[in-house]
Amino acid sequence: MHTRRQFLAASTAAITAFSTTSAYAAGPLSVVATTGMIADAVRRIAGDAVTVKALMGPGVDPHAYRQTRSDIAAMARADLVLWHGLYLEAQMEDFFGDLGRKRMVVPVAEGLPKDQLLGHDDYENRFDPHVWMDPSMWIGVVQAVAEALGEARPDLAGTFNANANGYMEELEVLAAYGTETLALVPEEKRVLLSAHDAFGYFGRAYGFEVIGIQGISTESEAGLNRISALVDMLVARKLPAAFVETSVSDRNIRALIEGAAAQGHTVKIGGELYSDAMGPDGSYEGTYIGMIDHNMTTIAGALGATVDPGGMSGKLGLES
């Protein structure tokens, strides 16, 4: 087993080995993004002008993610590396600091206005990183992605800005769909209970109480007292549904459902939500808009609203 010191040494060696690669080599701009949501924004903004690799694919939990040697090599070769920031990739921050001395490395969510961010319960002076759960917040990240791409390829900056503006208009439509659809949920049922506390920005945007069994990071553990207290709350408030997440084990959710059943209250699984990763590659849910459309439609339907199962534009469940 490699020690952390050996791993960091290998990381530094890889960065140095590839540091002479031209950032303006002929052909498409080579971009590496940590999350699928960032990679999707790159594709929408830059199209064929880039090749983009997402390190964290469908079902991958970024809180627990550890970069591999092949990831290090890909980032060291890339013209541009985009990472989220806000402590989402906490375990990689030292590496990005080292890489940034050799390559263009941009934390695209770090520039969001601090007065718009939610505090992080587990870390002082840190913020909840899950800003993609509110399309209106994600627009700011898309702007940062467009600016980074334009800096990397100034000759295409005008095209990137035009594409980004069109994409941001689509995000505004998505946000409006959420406002309209989620308002159909009866007010007393606007409680979103899921595996970890990833939906704070969603709750703030659409007027939902959000309860995560674990904290903001999936690295935290839910104790028996926490599970017991949530079971009592489910029963007392007669909440109808809890939600599982594609990138987090459903063990704690099933424990809640079993605990409520033991007290005579039925809680159904309201559906599977995309929290820290998008849906399968090649599907509508494998895009940022499809991911959030799925979440909005699933939550609304499970909590009492009458919704079109095809979502905002009838694309849910279809290949993109």
TIKE-424531 format. One line per field, with one value per residue (C-alpha): x negated, z negated, y negated. Coordinates in nm, 3 decimals. Layout:
px: X, ...;
pz: Z, ...;
py: Y, ...;
//
This chain:
px: 0.000, -0.135, -0.175, -0.029, -0.385, -0.457, -0.129, -0.198, -0.548, -0.404, -0.154, -0.431, -0.637, -0.342, -0.277, -0.643, -0.659, -0.373, -0.435, -0.597, -0.284, -0.159, 0.167, 0.241, 0.161, 0.343, 0.684, 0.957, 0.884, 0.825, 1.034, 1.062, 1.353, 1.394, 1.773, 2.015, 2.212, 1.908, 1.819, 2.174, 2.145, 1.818, 1.984, 2.278, 2.054, 1.764, 1.902, 1.652, 1.390, 1.301, 1.247, 1.365, 1.314, 1.517, 1.327, 1.641, 1.899, 2.255, 2.299, 1.964, 1.962, 1.728, 1.698, 1.527, 1.352, 0.977, 0.787, 0.608, 0.275, 0.457, 0.658, 0.336, 0.188, 0.503, 0.502, 0.130, 0.174, 0.486, 0.491, 0.750, 0.863, 1.196, 1.287, 1.584, 1.431, 1.622, 1.452, 1.631, 1.301, 1.132, 0.900, 0.762, 0.702, 0.327, 0.289, 0.475, 0.252, -0.057, 0.094, 0.196, -0.170, -0.205, 0.142, 0.456, 0.663, 0.990, 1.232, 1.551, 1.781, 1.542, 1.636, 2.004, 2.110, 2.056, 2.384, 2.566, 2.397, 2.526, 2.301, 2.138, 2.236, 1.926, 1.654, 1.615, 1.587, 1.682, 1.995, 2.236, 2.092, 2.413, 2.499, 2.601, 2.926, 3.057, 3.038, 3.032, 2.712, 2.567, 2.590, 2.304, 2.091, 2.171, 2.050, 1.723, 1.680, 1.735, 1.479, 1.220, 1.274, 1.246, 0.920, 0.782, 0.892, 0.927, 0.992, 1.317, 1.426, 1.709, 1.852, 1.822, 2.003, 2.285, 2.329, 2.319, 2.589, 2.815, 2.752, 2.822, 3.158, 3.240, 3.141, 3.379, 3.658, 3.563, 3.574, 3.918, 4.040, 3.924, 4.107, 4.429, 4.420, 4.301, 4.563, 4.820, 4.699, 4.929, 4.751, 4.762, 4.587, 4.297, 4.038, 3.749, 3.584, 3.283, 2.959, 2.734, 2.779, 2.730, 3.053, 3.018, 3.010, 3.306, 3.501, 3.421, 3.517, 3.848, 3.968, 3.897, 3.775, 3.472, 3.355, 3.044, 2.968, 2.597, 2.441, 2.337, 2.051, 2.121, 1.802, 2.001, 2.186, 2.544, 2.563, 2.843, 2.975, 3.005, 3.192, 3.424, 3.504, 3.584, 3.813, 4.006, 4.030, 4.156, 4.427, 4.532, 4.561, 4.701, 4.457, 4.532, 4.197, 3.820, 3.577, 3.270, 2.973, 2.785, 2.441, 2.511, 2.600, 2.972, 2.899, 3.001, 3.317, 3.431, 3.359, 3.590, 3.866, 3.840, 3.839, 4.151, 4.326, 4.254, 4.452, 4.739, 4.659, 4.588, 4.319, 4.257, 3.942, 4.040, 3.786, 3.417, 3.262, 2.942, 2.752, 2.376, 2.367, 2.577, 2.759, 2.624, 2.415, 2.624, 2.949, 3.137, 3.075, 2.704, 2.718, 2.739, 3.082, 3.211, 3.071, 3.248, 3.567, 3.576, 3.529, 3.795, 4.049, 3.978, 4.003, 4.321, 4.492, 4.396, 4.520, 4.867, 4.847, 4.992, 4.705, 4.623, 4.385, 4.194, 4.093, 4.037, 4.024, 4.129, 3.771, 3.739, 3.655, 3.538, 3.190, 3.044;
pz: 0.000, 0.091, -0.183, -0.146, -0.111, 0.174, 0.343, 0.324, 0.457, 0.752, 0.810, 0.817, 1.054, 1.291, 1.292, 1.368, 1.640, 1.835, 1.752, 2.087, 2.286, 2.482, 2.353, 2.703, 2.900, 3.229, 3.210, 2.945, 2.601, 2.353, 2.038, 1.725, 1.489, 1.148, 1.157, 1.429, 1.378, 1.459, 1.757, 1.889, 1.871, 2.067, 2.341, 2.365, 2.384, 2.599, 2.803, 3.052, 2.954, 2.652, 2.539, 2.182, 1.924, 1.602, 1.319, 1.120, 1.329, 1.257, 0.904, 0.778, 0.441, 0.462, 0.084, 0.075, 0.412, 0.431, 0.749, 0.927, 1.106, 1.439, 1.312, 1.212, 1.555, 1.730, 1.526, 1.576, 1.955, 1.974, 2.105, 1.843, 1.518, 1.367, 1.015, 0.804, 0.484, 0.166, 0.001, 0.220, 0.330, -0.006, 0.032, 0.361, 0.269, 0.206, 0.541, 0.722, 0.552, 0.686, 1.031, 1.053, 1.068, 1.394, 1.547, 1.567, 1.275, 1.183, 0.888, 1.065, 0.762, 0.539, 0.691, 0.600, 0.367, 0.009, -0.103, 0.128, -0.016, -0.298, -0.596, -0.652, -0.985, -1.008, -0.924, -1.046, -0.769, -0.508, -0.294, -0.166, 0.176, 0.330, 0.523, 0.834, 0.658, 0.737, 1.111, 1.030, 0.830, 1.098, 1.349, 1.164, 1.201, 1.573, 1.608, 1.437, 1.669, 1.975, 1.846, 1.787, 2.132, 2.288, 2.106, 2.226, 2.585, 2.632, 3.004, 2.920, 2.621, 2.815, 2.921, 2.570, 2.425, 2.678, 2.607, 2.232, 2.260, 2.445, 2.187, 1.898, 2.054, 2.043, 1.677, 1.607, 1.771, 1.553, 1.239, 1.337, 1.394, 1.043, 0.893, 1.074, 1.019, 0.660, 0.558, 0.635, 0.335, 0.036, -0.206, -0.497, -0.282, -0.170, -0.362, -0.177, -0.374, -0.209, -0.286, -0.331, -0.351, 0.018, 0.086, -0.119, 0.182, 0.332, 0.010, -0.011, 0.353, 0.344, -0.014, -0.139, -0.477, -0.407, -0.638, -0.571, -0.778, -0.741, -0.728, -0.423, -0.363, -0.324, -0.523, -0.841, -1.006, -1.130, -1.481, -1.628, -1.824, -1.500, -1.327, -1.626, -1.645, -1.273, -1.300, -1.579, -1.366, -1.062, -1.270, -1.461, -1.145, -0.932, -0.653, -0.350, -0.178, -0.204, 0.086, 0.173, 0.363, 0.653, 0.507, 0.141, -0.022, -0.096, -0.423, -0.652, -0.456, -0.481, -0.854, -0.887, -0.689, -0.898, -1.220, -1.118, -1.016, -1.361, -1.503, -1.261, -1.009, -0.643, -0.472, -0.105, 0.092, 0.293, 0.562, 0.638, 0.656, 0.818, 0.547, 0.607, 0.954, 1.268, 1.433, 1.675, 1.969, 2.284, 2.095, 2.047, 1.674, 1.762, 1.834, 1.569, 1.687, 1.699, 1.353, 1.192, 1.396, 1.268, 0.907, 0.925, 1.094, 0.867, 0.547, 0.650, 0.760, 0.450, 0.214, 0.356, 0.669, 1.001, 1.248, 1.598, 1.553, 1.857, 1.665, 1.794, 2.162, 2.173, 2.187, 1.857, 1.911, 2.269, 2.419, 2.480;
py: 0.000, -0.344, -0.601, -0.951, -1.087, -0.844, -0.933, -1.307, -1.250, -1.059, -1.341, -1.600, -1.388, -1.352, -1.726, -1.797, -1.534, -1.691, -2.056, -2.131, -2.044, -2.348, -2.492, -2.612, -2.298, -2.246, -2.086, -2.098, -2.240, -1.956, -2.007, -1.795, -1.864, -1.705, -1.662, -1.563, -1.884, -2.099, -1.879, -1.915, -2.295, -2.276, -2.070, -2.310, -2.615, -2.490, -2.199, -2.057, -2.314, -2.099, -1.745, -1.710, -1.438, -1.419, -1.251, -1.165, -0.984, -0.864, -0.729, -0.860, -1.037, -1.341, -1.363, -1.023, -1.039, -0.982, -1.060, -0.775, -0.783, -0.799, -1.098, -1.273, -1.208, -1.339, -1.660, -1.713, -1.683, -1.902, -2.257, -2.350, -2.186, -2.293, -2.194, -2.292, -2.427, -2.519, -2.222, -1.966, -1.812, -1.875, -1.576, -1.716, -2.080, -2.041, -1.870, -2.150, -2.404, -2.227, -2.176, -2.541, -2.642, -2.451, -2.452, -2.665, -2.536, -2.709, -2.645, -2.754, -2.787, -2.980, -3.314, -3.293, -3.577, -3.461, -3.618, -3.375, -3.066, -2.850, -2.788, -2.450, -2.296, -2.078, -2.330, -2.687, -2.946, -2.686, -2.670, -2.409, -2.318, -2.175, -2.493, -2.295, -2.205, -2.555, -2.637, -3.007, -2.952, -2.726, -3.011, -3.180, -2.868, -2.850, -3.209, -3.114, -2.815, -3.037, -3.290, -3.017, -2.869, -3.215, -3.280, -2.948, -3.017, -3.394, -3.348, -3.164, -3.375, -3.540, -3.205, -3.067, -3.370, -3.342, -2.971, -3.033, -3.299, -3.056, -2.787, -3.023, -3.108, -2.736, -2.727, -3.014, -2.812, -2.513, -2.727, -2.857, -2.501, -2.414, -2.711, -2.623, -2.247, -2.234, -2.493, -2.220, -2.017, -2.076, -2.307, -2.061, -1.799, -2.015, -1.814, -1.653, -1.373, -1.210, -1.029, -1.332, -1.706, -1.786, -1.973, -2.290, -2.523, -2.338, -2.386, -2.754, -2.813, -2.626, -2.655, -2.300, -2.186, -1.970, -1.691, -1.486, -1.177, -1.248, -1.592, -1.793, -1.549, -1.178, -1.122, -1.192, -0.904, -0.889, -0.745, -0.536, -0.834, -1.034, -0.750, -0.706, -1.077, -1.091, -0.788, -0.960, -1.274, -1.081, -0.915, -1.229, -1.438, -1.154, -1.227, -1.009, -0.963, -0.959, -0.965, -0.762, -0.904, -0.749, -0.820, -0.730, -0.397, -0.356, -0.173, -0.460, -0.540, -0.178, -0.181, -0.482, -0.314, 0.003, -0.199, -0.392, -0.069, 0.075, -0.219, -0.164, -0.438, -0.360, -0.563, -0.493, -0.549, -0.854, -0.782, -0.800, -1.145, -1.264, -1.447, -1.456, -1.300, -1.305, -1.016, -0.754, -0.868, -0.906, -0.967, -1.294, -1.255, -1.239, -1.613, -1.883, -2.000, -1.643, -1.568, -1.862, -1.814, -1.455, -1.564, -1.835, -1.609, -1.311, -1.513, -1.690, -1.368, -1.172, -1.445, -1.488, -1.702, -1.591, -1.606, -1.490, -1.192, -1.316, -1.626, -1.975, -1.883, -1.518, -1.388, -1.203, -0.839, -0.899, -0.889, -1.233;
//
